Amino acid sequence: MRIVNGKHVRQMDEAAVAAWTAGYQETIVDLGTGDGRFVRHLSGQHPGVGVIGVDVCAANLRIASREVVRNALFVVADALALPDELSRVATHVTVNFPWGSLLRGFLTGHPGLLAGLGAVGSGGATLDIRLNAGALGEAGWTLEAGSERVTLLLRDAGLHVGPTRVLGPADLCRWPTTWAKRLAFGRDPRAIWIDATLP
């Protein structure tokens, strides 16, 4: 799979990924990581945890990956077709305020996305998805209906989904992603946090 370090892209095979993750008791995989700010925050706050940010656009990852951090990797890949090298590496998967194809994947139950979630998570891995009202609105869904739809599809795929939580402007301001800060001052500064466990 392709790893970004600033302007440089290198290949990392399955054995190298396994060796890297073996150095950590926990590994977090952040899908649709955007500019990588969330990954940088987590890796800095939790140096004993491996954190992998995945985004389809290498350019998004260049700034965050410029300084090499021992416990962070930035992977160029489509969340709808995750590379085999990520199989069973995650103890925790996060998706922060998806939009575009990733959001549509959750709303339609895209088989590649659902299969990828099942493959990337080790047994009993947790999944946190935060959906924002603005992106759902652009996709033709209310926050409530969109979150119910995603919850239903996750359950149909065999995930155990816990109670959802509403995030307001103050919550979004505190969330360590660039996008959350913008959402907090948008037209509809609300989000839903869906907490699930992978089979």
N, C-alpha and C positions, 0 to 999 in steps of 0.2 A: 504494500500500500504506500501511498505517497505522503511524505512528511515534509512540512514547510518549516524552514528556518530562515526568516527574513526573505531575501530574494532567491534563496536556494531551495530546491526541492530534491529530496532524496528518497530512495526506496527503502522500506523496512519490511523484512519478511516475517513469516509467522513465528519462527524460532526467536528472532530478535524481539518481537513484541512480547512473547511469552517470558523471555529473560527479563525484560523491562518490568512487566507487571509483577513478576515474582518478588521484586524488591519492595512491594507494598502489600499491606494487609487488606487495603481497600483500593478500588479503582473506580473513579467516576468518569462516565462518558457523557459529554454534553453535545447533543445533536443540534445542528443548525446554530452553531456557536457564534456566527457573525464575526465581529471584530476581536473576539477572544478575551474580552475584558473579564467575563465571568470565570474563565479558566485561570487567568492570571491571578484573580482575587482568591480563588479556592486554593490554588497551588501555593500561594504566599501564606495564607492563613493556616494551611494544613500540610506542612512539609513532609509528613509521613504518609500522605495519601497521593496516589498517582491520579492525575487528571488529564483526560484526553478530550480535546475539542475537535468536533467534526463539522466541516462546512464544505459545500460544493464549490465555493469560490476561493481559490488560492490567494487572490489579491486581498480579500477580507482579512486574512490571517497574517499578512506580512509584518505589520507593525508589532502585534502582540508576540509574534514568534521571533522577533529580531534578536532579543536577548535570550540565550538558551537557559532554560530553567530545568534543573535535574528531574523534577517530578511532573513536568508538563510536556505533552505532545500535541501537535496541531496537525490534523489529518485532513487531506483533501479527498472528500468522498461525498456521494449523494446518500442522504439518510434513507432514501427509498430503495437503495441497493448497496447496503453496507458491505465493505470488503470482508472476506473470510478471515483475514488476520485478526479481526476484532471479536471473533467468536469466543464466547464465554469469558471475556475479560472483565466485565463490569459487575461490581457489587451494587452500583447505583447508576441510574440513567436519568439525566435531566433534559428537559426541553423548555426553553424560556421564550415565551411569546412568539411562537412560530407564525409565519405568514407564507404566502406564495404556495409552492408545491408541497412543502412540508405540512402546512396547515390543511391543504386540500387532502393530503394523504391521511391525516387523522380524521377528517370529516367524512371521507369516503371509505375508510377501512382499507386503504391500499395494501394489497397482499405483500408487496415487497417491504413496506414499512413494518407491518405487523410481524412478518417473519424475521425481519432484522432485529426488532426489539426482543423477540424470543431467543434469537441466536446470540446476541451480544451480551445478554445478561446471564450471569451464573445463576444456579438454582436459588430461588428466593430473593433475587435482586429487586431493589425498589425502583420505582419509576415516578418522577415528579414532572408534571406538565403544567405550565402556566399559560393560559389562553387569555388574550386581551380583547376587550370589547371592540376596539377599532378595527382590528384585523378580521374578526368574525363578521362585523358589520359589512366590510368590503366584500366578504365572501357570501353575503346574503343571509347571515344568521344573527340572531340576537345572542348576547352573552349567555343567557340562560339556556336557550335552545341548542346552541352550539356545544356548550359543555355537556348537556344531557346526551347529545348525539355521540360525542367522543367517548363519554363514559359507557354508553350502551355498547359501542363497537369494541371497546377494550374488554368489557365483560364477555362479549360474544367470542372474543379471541382467547378466553381462558384466564384473563388477569383478574385478580381480586382488587376491586376498587373501593377505597375508603371514602369517608365523607369529604365533600369538596369545601373549600374555603374561599371567601370573597376577599380580594385585595383591593384596597382603596388607594387614593393618591399618596397618602403618607407611607403606605407599605411599598408602593412603587418607587418612591423617592429613595427609600433605604435599600432597594434591591440592587446588587452590584453588577448591573449591565447598563450599557449605554442606552439601549432601547427603552428600558424601564423608566429611566429619567425623563425621556421625551414623552412617554405615555402618561406620566403623572400630570403633565400640563396640557394634555390633548383634550379633544372634545368630549370623550367619554373615558375618564381615567379610572377604569375598573378592569379587574382581571379575575379569573377563577383559577384556583390551584387544585389540580386533580392529583391525588396520591394513590398509587397502585403498587401491587406486588406482582412480579413476573412469575409465571409457573416454573 
